[in-house]
Amino acid sequence: MTAGAPPSTKIGDMAPEALRELQEQRLRAMIDLLLSTDNLQARRLREVGVTRGTDVRLDEIGGLPTISKQDLWDHYPFGLRAAAEEDIVCVHGSSGTGGRPTLIPYTANDVEVWSEVMARALEGAGATRKSTVHNAYGYGLFTGGLGVHHGGLRLGATVIPMSGGMTERQVRLIEDLKPDVLCCTPSYALRLAEDLDQNNSVKVGIFGAEPWTDEMRREIEQRLGIRALDIYGLSEIIGPGVACESLDSEGLLNIAEDHFYPETLDGELVFTTLTKTGMPLLRYRTGDVATLHEPRNGPLRRMSKLKGRKDDMLVIRGVNVFPTEIEAVVLELASPHYLIVEDRRTTTAQLHVVVESTEDVRSRLTEKLKERLGITCRVLVLEPGKVPRTEVGKAQRLARWTQGQAPINGLT
Ligand code: DLL
């Protein structure tokens, strides 16, 4: 292991100053590791005059170069790897927008870090060695399934490695094995709720990987009779476990900032991996929009629920709209299964909002959307069950319509 110190799970009682010191020490080791390679990040560091880790102080991190998804694509697949090829033990990633994949090589050290932060996330949700974790995140290149899996094993809980899809079988195993913890995307939690007659075992759900609002949280909590917590992460940084709500975190997500140092730049989250060795990233621009908050009950700073992604922000006739704002309004009047269609067939963009409800909510919903967003959306109401559900992977709640057939029947 070249950068950072061996992981430890005890962070809760560390003093904030001790945490800053640990972060600085880890940042310096990480920079030394980057400089030992000849890749893009080393070159950019030298350009700003950094020749060794001790040249930098944590409070000056804002002056160091950033790195973006475009840089990852430009150096696809492993041009930013810092470890020797033989030290890589697995690869994860995302298939990405426009079919361009992002691949991340992990060392054994990185898998350790991941297990630790995920065990912490599960523990914060009240899971123990006695817990049974029903894990319906997809297993594979996607980090959701294996991330929860590693954390569950580290905690000593029993993990049911369901992966996504085959809802009937999932429901059967929930009824038979009586898990107390459910892990999946929030949209899939709702899908499960449609088929589960009664949930009398699951107490808490750890949901993430896609945007969801507090309104959606209430809906899930009500339908399943559980506490629903938000978990955030991205493959580039580690996968799930970068930040997670705990039972007492008051709607904010505790950031595992002993491993992932957070900043915001114009509202965008930026993370530096402090302990990873496979493909450490200095000041990675995530594209995700959230706010950072001071610690409470421990040394870790917290972040808000994601407001959206920079590239998901819709600009409709000059007005900026995040899909999550639309979700918040939709859930007041209709079922949580909806689709937003950004209609760009002509130069004046239009938003269609497709919901499941009864026809009489159409005008009220149009009004409420206008009130909240400042623009008039066209609302299409379908019968219950008519908006497609996502059984595997992340829900697609936003469709772009530039020409040809409508993305969903009934739109004109
Ligand atoms: O989605 C990792 C993950 C798995 C997180 C399971 C939570 C649970 P990627 O596939 O690389 O990794 O996608 C990362 O998904 O940049 C966000 O835009 C979005 N995202 C992840 N978690 C949340 C969340 C995983 N809780 C991208 N709320 C990120 C909203 C989220 N968006």
Residues whose N, C-alpha, C, O or C-beta is under 5 A from the ligand:
A	BS01	DLL	S94 T143 G144 F207 G208 A209 E210 P211 W212 D230 I231 Y232 G233 L234 S235 E236 G239 P240 T286 D288 L306 R309
